Structures are given as structure tokens and as C-alpha cells.
Amino acid sequence: MSHIHQDLHNAFPDDALVLRRLKVADPDFLALAARFDEIDAAAHAIEVGAPASDVRLEAIKKRRLAVLDDIAALVDRAKVAEAAMPDEATHEREHPGPVA
């Protein structure tokens, strides 16, 4: 089995600015991102040889997807909120700062 570590920038390649804003402003996002990293690391460890059953690995993968769904909901909400403030969002899209 081959596992490539996922990160949120790979999962949401078009939303780097939104991810950066959420990292700064949303403690719920930070908690979910940390949980996602923990689960992804656990899946990676199993796939490279840590002892675990296939059932355990599948359960971990399902949890990772559930957390990713929760993160996607936060990203979508942030994008809706951003759309409500088009002038500021347009400026940042045209002049983005460094990606965190």
C-alpha cells in the first residue's frame, strides 16, 4: 500500500487564501486541521508498516474523510462570507500575501 500524506492545501488547492484566513481566525478550523493531521499520520504509519488490521485502516480513512468533510464545510462558509465582502476579497485575490 502506498500512502501520500495529504495536507489541506492539496485537498483544497484553489482555496489557499481561505485556508490562510481560517488558520488565523477560526479556532474550530485549527482544531479540525490538527485532528486531520493526526488521523492522516496514523493512516500513513499503518500503510508503511505499523501493525493494524485492514478494518482498522479503513476506519481511520473514514474518520479522515469525515474530518475533511467538516473542514470543507468551514471552507465553504468562509467563501460565502468572503463573497459578502467582495471589495476586500478581490483585493486579497489580486494581491495575495505569502502562503502560510
C-alpha positions as CSV (number, residue, x, y, z in Angstrom):
1,M,0.0,0.0,0.0
2,S,1.2,3.4,-0.8
3,H,0.1,6.5,1.1
4,I,0.9,10.0,0.3
5,H,0.5,12.4,3.2
6,Q,-2.4,14.7,2.5
7,D,-2.4,18.3,3.6
8,L,-5.2,20.8,3.4
9,H,-3.5,22.8,0.6
10,N,-3.5,19.7,-1.5
11,A,-7.1,18.9,-0.6
12,F,-8.2,22.5,-1.3
13,P,-5.8,23.7,-4.0
14,D,-7.9,26.6,-5.1
15,D,-8.6,27.9,-1.5
16,A,-5.1,28.8,-0.2
17,L,-6.3,32.3,0.8
18,V,-9.3,30.9,2.6
19,L,-7.2,28.3,4.4
20,R,-4.8,31.0,5.5
21,R,-7.6,33.2,6.9
22,L,-9.2,30.3,8.7
23,K,-5.8,29.4,10.3
24,V,-5.6,32.9,11.7
25,A,-9.2,33.5,12.7
26,D,-11.0,30.2,13.4
27,P,-10.1,28.1,16.4
28,D,-12.6,25.4,15.2
29,F,-10.7,25.2,11.9
30,L,-7.4,24.9,13.8
31,A,-8.7,22.0,15.9
32,L,-10.1,20.2,12.8
33,A,-6.9,20.8,10.9
34,A,-4.9,19.3,13.8
35,R,-7.2,16.3,14.0
36,F,-6.9,15.8,10.3
37,D,-3.1,15.8,10.5
38,E,-3.2,13.3,13.4
39,I,-5.5,10.9,11.5
40,D,-3.5,11.2,8.3
41,A,-0.3,10.4,10.2
42,A,-2.0,7.3,11.7
43,A,-3.1,6.2,8.3
44,H,0.4,6.7,6.9
45,A,2.0,4.8,9.8
46,I,-0.2,1.8,9.1
47,E,0.4,1.9,5.4
48,V,4.2,1.9,5.8
49,G,4.2,-1.0,8.2
50,A,2.7,-0.3,11.6
51,P,0.7,-3.3,12.8
52,A,-3.1,-2.9,12.3
53,S,-5.9,-4.7,10.6
54,D,-7.4,-3.7,7.3
55,V,-10.6,-3.0,9.2
56,R,-8.7,-0.5,11.5
57,L,-7.1,1.2,8.5
58,E,-10.5,1.6,6.8
59,A,-12.0,3.1,10.0
60,I,-9.1,5.6,10.1
61,K,-9.6,6.5,6.5
62,K,-13.4,7.0,7.1
63,R,-12.6,9.3,10.1
64,R,-10.1,11.3,7.9
65,L,-12.9,11.8,5.3
66,A,-15.4,12.8,7.9
67,V,-13.0,15.4,9.3
68,L,-12.2,16.6,5.7
69,D,-15.9,17.0,5.1
70,D,-16.2,19.1,8.3
71,I,-13.2,21.2,7.1
72,A,-14.9,21.6,3.6
73,A,-18.0,23.0,5.3
74,L,-15.9,25.6,7.1
75,V,-14.1,26.5,3.9
76,D,-17.4,26.8,2.1
77,R,-18.9,29.0,4.9
78,A,-15.8,31.2,4.8
79,K,-16.1,31.6,1.0
80,V,-19.8,32.6,1.3
81,A,-18.8,35.2,4.0
82,E,-16.0,36.4,1.7
83,A,-18.4,36.8,-1.2
84,A,-20.5,39.1,1.1
85,M,-17.4,41.4,1.2
86,P,-16.3,41.4,-2.4
87,D,-14.1,44.5,-2.3
88,E,-11.7,43.2,0.4
89,A,-11.7,39.6,-1.1
90,T,-11.0,40.9,-4.6
91,H,-8.1,43.0,-3.3
92,E,-6.6,40.0,-1.5
93,R,-7.0,37.7,-4.5
94,E,-5.3,40.3,-6.7
95,H,-2.5,41.0,-4.1
96,P,-2.1,37.8,-2.0
97,G,0.4,37.7,0.8
98,P,2.7,34.7,1.2
99,V,1.0,31.3,1.6
100,A,1.2,30.0,5.2
